[in-house]
Each structure stands twice: as structure tokens, then as C-alpha cells.
Amino acid sequence: MRTLALDMGSRCGWAIGKAGEVCSGVWDIAPRRGESPGMRYLHLRAHLQHVRAAYPDLAAVFYEQAHHRGGAATEYAVGCVATVQAWCAEHGIEHAAVHSATIKKHATGKGNAPKDAVMAAMRGRGFTPADDNEADALALLDWAFAQGGAR
């Protein structure tokens, strides 16, 4: 069974795998020119559909817990979480939010580690993240594996 980890944002970091087999990257889910803001959720859903088609053994999705920053950022984060939760419910896939401090502490030993420390930690584990979004998703997947992956 595979586990998917998401660091949601306009540049959505993702990592999917099972023990010994991990793929990762970044999806651009921002609305394109002329699209309504709600299109970001449809772009996210389309990527989730591609993942499910490629990995029918997907059993769980973990994502970074949305922090309430206020305004548009909170609306964006909550919308992404709602999209993932609804998609998981439709397909009978487990899902759970994980606090960013938990992810950072697992990756670096410090719950308030800066982005570059998480990137360095993931490189130290043999990954080559393109940016901090992918590094965060890899760190979250690594945390999920340490917890037993899909429960």
C-alpha cells in the first residue's frame, strides 16, 4: 500500500511511495490566466486523480495542517484541505493532517527549523528536492513511514 504526502500551496509539493520506492515533485495548481480562483481546487483534484490512476494501491494521504494566517492565505489553505478530504472520502482513502512542527522535528530534530534545514535533511536521506515544497512533502512522507504509513 502506498502513502501520499502533500505540502499544499500554489506550488504543491508531493511525495508518494512505499518502503524503498518514493517519487516526488511539485504541482503548480495556481489558476491560469483568465481562470477563476476556484480553479486551483480543480487543478488539485485533477492531480489527485492522476495519482490514483497511476497508483491504485494508494491507501492514505497525509498533508500539512492548515495554519490560520488570516485572509486569502487561510481561505486558500482551507479550500485545499477540503478538496483533499472530499476526494479521499469519495475514494475510501484515509487522510490525516500533520502539524508542520511535527514534520520539521522529525526531519531535523527542531520543530521550528527553517526551510533550508528541511531541504538539507532530505538531501541527507538521499533525496534531491527541487524546492522547499517538495522537501516538506518528502519529510512528511518520511514521517508517515516512521508512523507505519497507512493505518
C-alpha angles and dihedrals in degrees: 000000000000131000126211121207122196133194097191125211138102084299100043114201114211137182127179132182154098129246109314095003121080133160123183144169146133129279121205103219097165115127113265123233110296094015124119118248090252090068089081088072092049090049089051091048091050091054090049089052091052090051092051092049091050095041111031089171091068105138106169143021122204121189137178111266112254112249116211103239094160133247123022095352092059092045090051095048095045091048091053091049092049090050092052093045093050092046092049091049091051091054101037093246122148117239137184140176120232124198115244092234090058091052094047093046091051092049101041109009091249124090092207098045117149122248094258091056091055090048091050091048092052091048087051088057091055101264127125106211115191092213144347092281092060091042091054091050091050091049090050092049090049089051090049091052090051088053092050098268114242109025 
